[in-house]
Amino acid sequence: MKISRRRKALVALLAVSLLALAGCGSPTGASAGNVVKWGQSGPPPGDWDPIVTGATGATVNLTPIYEPLLTQDENGNPAPALAESWKYNADGTAVTFTLRPGLTFHDGSPVNAEAVKYYIDRAINQENSALAGSYRNIENVVVDDDLNFTVNLKSVDYQIPYLFSIRAGLITSKVASENDAEALNTRNPVGAGPFKVVELVPESHIILEKFQDYWDADNIKIDRMEIRFGNDATSLVSSSQTGVYNFVTLDPTQIQRARDAGLDIVRDISKNWVVQFLSVNRSLEPFDDPRVVEAFRSAIDSQEFVDKVTVGEGQVAHQLLPKGHPLYAEELEGKFQYNPEKAKSLLAAAGYPGGLDITLDAYPGSTDAQLELIQAQLAAIGVRVTINKNPNWSKGYFGKTQALASYGYVGRNSQAQTLTEHYDVDGVLNLSSPYSPGAFQSALTTMRATPIDAPDYLDKARAASVAGFLEGSTIPLYASATTWATSSGLSSNFDNREGFLNWRGVTVGANS
């Protein structure tokens, strides 16, 4: 049967019309050019509730969904987000926040003072909260009216605006939390951020679409974000070249390959970094003896980790923070240098002349190269390490039942929180909790009581950093910049902070 030219033209026109209608039928009107396709090699986050997750690296996956009370400006200072202003009382023991009017969460419920109070109370009191330690200095929250609430403090603390910016201030929907807190955490995260969840397959991927009622929606140029987990790290560069992904999280061993492939690199160790470390439990043998802790510190050759694990892309680390960070302290650099002979002597003095046997509970994100090098360096001082790759690692680590564990840290947006996470009572990364060095507690109180703009603030903050590290539970291995690569026209003009990818102004394709 012969089809006329006129009929062919009508069929073609109908096909084009249907394609256009299909595009308009998208919940956000998204086009293929406005999609971020993000490939990650790491496992998917085990928790999607920012109160529950203790995984610092997971924050970059949470911040598209959850908006914080405050964000940070280009200088790292607190800036308005859900809250448009804040004011301390005269003696620094209370701070009142004012929320933007008319905001909603993704489920349509209001972002109001009651919702924020519920979130803060939950962070303080919920049994599985990873923020309880960070919120220890909050006495209570009082709802003043629909848009105003006051945070009362146990002692003077000028760090609260920093604490509520980004990581520890990611507010969840009160309605979603009350209805099903378990669902919020595992399959239905609901925030007020720039993107809302439209599909979540916990072991595979999450798909987000632009939230049109986001307070700063005009500056969000991305319509859809598809994040897929569990990729082979060595495949991500080629996947970017072929268009499978246009944004990838890079393993250090793949950075040079990405450069050679012409991908745009997004990295700045002063803003987005990770310090890989060992945690020791000073409440358990053999680490209840400070000589054993010092022996382990003296056994670590950080330069070898940089050379072999990061293929030269990392940075030697003798403290919790990388060079360039405000809390980096020069005086710590000479405290625990690599010295295996000294380590052996310390072990002998502690009653282990023949060395000792110990189990290392390995964080699932630890690489084989990293674990094998830990094992080899400790073997050189007579410590025989058994690696335990336990998929339920987090239960023992956050439950403080392990003696020795590996983990990584990407920082916090409050300098006080950066330290309390590792050294304070209930610190989520303090494997020795409730142990906390007395000198640190004193220095922390002084730090909190010092206004951020005071001339001597950084000196006092660094003093707290030093006091915590010297008697703390953290043994650094190496530092490296958290690194991403963009392709296919995705702009690389991110303005980031610790654990935070800022999607404002980022464009794709013809919009770049």
Residue pairs with C-beta under 8 A, 6 or more apart in sequence:
3 11
23 29
23 31
26 209
26 223
26 224
27 198
27 209
28 209
28 210
28 212
28 223
28 224
29 223
30 209
30 210
30 223
30 224
31 223
33 489
33 508
33 509
33 510
33 511
34 221
34 222
34 223
34 224
34 508
34 509
34 511
35 222
35 223
35 224
35 225
35 226
35 246
35 508
36 222
36 224
36 225
36 226
36 246
36 247
36 490
36 506
36 508
37 226
37 228
37 244
37 245
37 246
37 247
38 225
38 226
38 227
38 228
38 245
38 247
38 248
38 249
39 228
39 231
39 236
39 239
39 240
39 244
39 245
39 247
39 248
39 249
40 227
40 228
40 229
40 230
40 231
40 248
40 249
41 230
41 231
41 232
41 233
41 236
41 249
41 251
42 57
42 229
42 230
42 249
42 365
43 229
43 230
43 364
43 365
44 202
44 203
44 204
44 205
44 206
44 229
44 230
45 53
45 55
45 58
45 61
45 62
46 53
46 55
46 394
47 53
47 54
47 55
47 58
47 185
47 186
48 62
48 65
48 184
48 185
48 186
48 187
48 189
48 200
49 172
49 181
49 184
49 185
49 189
50 59
50 62
50 66
50 131
50 167
50 168
50 170
50 172
51 119
51 122
51 123
51 126
51 129
51 130
51 131
51 172
52 126
52 128
52 129
52 130
52 185
53 59
53 62
53 130
54 130
54 394
54 397
54 398
54 428
54 429
55 394
56 167
56 408
56 409
56 410
56 411
56 412
56 429
56 499
57 274
57 365
57 408
57 410
57 482
57 499
59 166
59 167
59 410
59 499
59 500
60 482
60 499
60 500
60 501
61 206
61 227
62 170
62 189
63 166
63 170
63 193
63 499
63 500
63 501
64 193
64 194
64 195
64 208
64 225
64 501
64 503
65 106
65 189
65 190
65 191
65 193
65 195
65 196
65 197
65 208
66 170
66 171
66 172
66 189
66 191
66 192
66 193
67 81
67 82
67 170
67 171
67 191
67 192
67 193
67 194
67 214
67 215
68 81
68 82
68 164
68 165
68 166
68 167
68 169
68 170
68 171
69 81
69 82
69 83
69 97
69 116
69 164
69 165
69 169
69 171
70 78
70 79
70 80
70 81
70 82
70 83
70 86
70 161
70 164
70 165
70 166
70 169
71 78
71 79
71 80
71 81
71 165
71 166
72 78
72 79
72 165
72 166
72 413
72 497
73 79
74 495
76 497
78 86
78 161
78 162
78 164
78 165
79 165
80 100
81 165
81 169
81 215
82 99
82 100
82 103
82 111
82 116
82 171
82 192
82 215
83 97
83 98
83 99
83 100
83 164
84 98
84 99
84 100
85 97
85 98
86 95
86 96
86 97
86 98
86 161
87 95
87 96
88 94
88 95
88 158
89 95
89 96
91 156
92 153
92 156
92 157
92 158
92 449
92 451
93 152
93 153
93 155
93 156
93 157
94 150
94 151
94 152
94 153
95 150
95 151
95 153
95 160
95 161
96 144
96 148
96 149
96 150
96 151
97 116
97 148
97 149
97 150
97 151
97 164
98 147
98 148
99 111
99 112
99 113
99 116
99 147
99 148
99 149
100 111
100 147
100 215
101 147
103 110
103 111
103 192
103 213
103 215
104 110
104 111
104 192
104 213
105 111
105 115
105 172
105 173
105 175
105 176
105 190
105 191
105 192
106 173
106 190
106 191
106 192
106 196
106 197
106 211
107 173
107 175
107 176
107 190
109 115
109 173
109 174
109 175
109 176
111 171
111 192
112 146
112 147
113 143
113 144
113 145
113 146
113 147
113 148
113 149
114 143
114 146
114 174
115 171
115 173
115 174
116 141
116 149
116 171
117 141
117 142
117 143
117 149
118 174
118 177
118 178
119 171
119 172
119 174
119 177
120 135
120 138
120 141
120 151
121 141
122 129
122 177
123 129
123 131
123 132
123 134
123 135
123 168
124 131
124 132
124 135
124 138
125 132
126 132
130 398
130 428
131 168
131 428
132 426
133 420
133 421
133 424
133 425
133 426
133 427
133 428
133 430
133 433
134 163
134 168
134 412
134 414
134 417
134 420
134 421
134 428
135 163
135 168
136 154
136 420
136 424
136 425
136 426
137 153
137 154
137 155
137 157
137 448
138 151
138 152
138 153
138 154
138 160
139 152
139 153
139 154
140 152
141 149
141 150
141 151
141 152
142 149
142 150
142 152
143 149
144 150
151 160
153 160
155 445
155 448
155 449
156 448
156 449
157 416
157 448
157 449
158 448
158 449
158 450
158 451
158 452
159 414
159 415
159 416
159 417
159 447
159 448
159 452
162 413
162 414
162 415
162 416
162 417
162 452
163 169
163 413
163 414
163 416
163 417
165 413
165 414
166 413
166 497
166 498
166 499
166 500
167 412
167 413
167 417
167 498
167 499
167 500
168 412
168 413
168 414
168 417
170 191
170 193
171 191
171 192
172 184
172 189
172 190
172 191
173 184
173 190
173 191
173 192
175 190
176 183
176 184
176 188
176 190
177 184
180 188
184 190
186 202
187 200
187 202
188 197
188 200
189 197
189 200
190 196
190 197
192 211
192 214
192 215
193 211
193 214
194 210
194 211
194 214
194 216
194 217
194 220
194 503
194 504
195 208
195 209
195 210
195 211
195 220
195 222
195 225
195 503
196 208
196 209
196 210
196 211
197 206
197 207
197 208
198 207
198 208
198 209
199 205
199 206
199 207
200 206
200 207
203 229
203 230
204 228
204 229
204 230
205 226
205 227
205 228
205 229
206 226
206 227
207 224
207 225
207 226
207 227
208 224
208 225
208 226
208 227
209 223
209 224
209 225
210 217
210 220
210 222
210 223
210 224
211 217
214 220
216 504
219 504
219 505
220 503
220 504
221 505
221 506
221 507
221 508
221 511
222 503
222 506
222 507
222 508
228 245
231 239
233 250
233 251
233 253
233 254
234 251
234 254
236 245
236 248
236 249
236 250
236 251
236 254
236 485
237 248
237 250
237 254
237 257
237 258
237 261
237 263
237 485
239 245
239 248
240 246
240 248
240 258
240 261
240 263
240 485
240 487
240 488
241 261
241 263
241 487
243 487
243 488
245 487
246 486
246 487
246 488
246 489
246 490
246 508
247 484
247 485
247 486
247 487
247 490
248 258
248 484
248 485
249 482
249 483
249 484
250 258
250 265
250 483
250 484
250 485
251 367
252 309
252 310
252 311
252 313
252 314
252 480
252 483
253 310
253 311
253 313
255 265
255 267
255 313
255 483
256 311
256 313
258 265
258 485
259 265
263 485
263 486
263 487
264 485
264 486
264 487
264 490
264 492
265 483
265 484
265 485
265 492
266 483
266 484
266 485
266 486
266 492
266 494
266 496
267 481
267 482
267 483
267 484
268 481
268 496
269 315
269 322
269 323
269 324
269 479
269 480
269 481
270 322
270 324
270 325
271 496
271 497
271 498
272 410
272 481
272 482
272 496
272 497
272 498
272 499
272 500
272 501
273 322
273 325
273 410
273 411
273 479
273 480
273 481
273 482
273 498
274 408
274 409
274 410
274 479
274 480
274 481
274 482
275 317
275 320
275 321
275 322
275 408
275 409
275 476
275 477
275 478
275 479
276 305
276 309
276 317
276 366
276 370
276 406
276 407
276 408
276 476
276 477
276 478
276 479
276 480
277 317
277 320
277 406
277 407
277 408
277 409
277 474
277 475
277 476
277 477
278 296
278 300
278 360
278 374
278 404
278 405
278 406
278 474
278 475
278 477
279 397
279 402
279 404
279 405
279 406
279 407
279 429
279 431
279 473
279 474
279 475
280 287
280 293
280 296
280 403
280 404
280 431
280 432
280 473
280 475
281 287
281 400
281 402
281 403
281 404
281 431
281 432
281 473
282 288
282 290
282 293
282 432
282 435
282 473
283 400
283 432
283 435
284 403
285 403
286 292
286 350
286 352
286 356
286 358
286 403
287 293
287 296
287 403
287 404
287 432
289 350
289 351
290 471
291 346
291 347
291 349
291 350
292 346
292 347
292 350
292 352
293 475
294 336
294 343
294 346
295 342
295 343
295 344
295 346
295 347
295 350
295 381
296 343
296 378
296 383
296 475
297 336
297 475
298 336
298 337
298 338
298 339
298 340
298 342
298 343
298 346
298 381
299 338
299 340
299 343
299 377
299 378
299 380
299 381
299 383
300 338
300 377
300 475
300 476
300 477
301 338
301 377
302 316
302 317
302 318
302 338
302 476
302 477
302 478
303 316
303 338
304 373
304 377
305 314
305 370
305 373
305 477
305 478
306 312
306 313
306 314
306 315
306 316
306 478
308 369
308 373
309 367
309 369
309 370
309 373
309 478
310 478
310 480
313 480
313 481
313 483
314 478
314 479
314 480
315 322
315 323
315 478
315 479
315 480
316 478
316 479
317 476
317 477
317 478
317 479
318 332
318 333
318 335
318 336
318 337
318 476
319 328
319 329
319 332
319 333
319 465
319 469
319 476
320 327
320 409
320 418
320 422
320 465
320 468
320 469
320 474
320 476
321 327
321 328
321 411
321 418
321 465
322 328
322 479
323 479
325 411
326 415
326 458
326 461
326 462
327 415
327 418
327 419
327 461
327 462
327 465
328 462
329 462
329 465
329 466
331 466
332 465
332 466
332 469
332 470
335 470
340 380
340 381
343 381
344 381
344 382
347 353
347 355
347 356
347 381
347 382
347 383
352 382
354 382
355 381
355 382
355 383
355 384
356 382
356 383
356 384
357 383
357 384
357 386
358 383
358 384
358 385
358 386
358 403
358 404
359 385
359 386
359 387
359 388
359 403
359 404
360 371
360 374
360 375
360 385
360 386
360 387
360 388
360 404
360 405
360 406
361 388
361 390
361 393
361 396
361 397
361 402
361 404
361 405
361 406
362 371
362 387
362 388
362 389
362 390
362 393
362 405
362 406
363 393
363 397
363 405
363 406
363 407
363 408
364 389
364 391
364 393
365 408
366 406
370 406
370 477
371 387
371 406
374 385
374 406
374 477
375 385
375 387
378 385
379 385
390 396
393 405
396 402
396 405
397 405
397 407
397 431
398 428
400 431
400 432
400 433
402 431
405 431
407 429
409 421
409 422
409 429
410 482
410 498
410 499
411 418
411 498
411 499
412 418
412 421
412 498
412 499
413 497
413 498
413 499
413 500
415 447
415 461
416 444
416 447
416 448
416 461
416 464
419 440
419 444
419 447
419 464
419 465
419 468
420 427
420 444
421 427
421 428
421 429
421 430
422 429
422 430
422 468
422 472
422 473
422 474
423 430
423 436
423 437
423 440
423 468
423 469
423 472
423 473
424 430
424 433
424 436
424 440
424 441
424 444
425 433
425 434
425 435
425 436
426 433
426 434
427 433
427 436
429 474
430 436
430 472
430 473
431 473
432 472
432 473
435 473
437 467
437 468
437 470
437 471
437 472
439 467
439 470
439 471
440 464
440 467
440 468
440 471
440 472
442 467
443 460
443 463
443 464
443 466
443 467
443 468
444 464
444 468
446 460
446 463
446 464
447 457
447 460
447 461
447 463
447 464
450 456
450 457
450 460
450 461
451 457
484 501
486 492
488 508
488 509
489 508
489 509
489 510
489 512
490 506
490 507
490 508
490 509
490 512
491 505
491 506
491 507
491 508
491 512
493 505
493 506
494 501
494 502
494 503
494 506
495 502
495 504
495 505
496 502
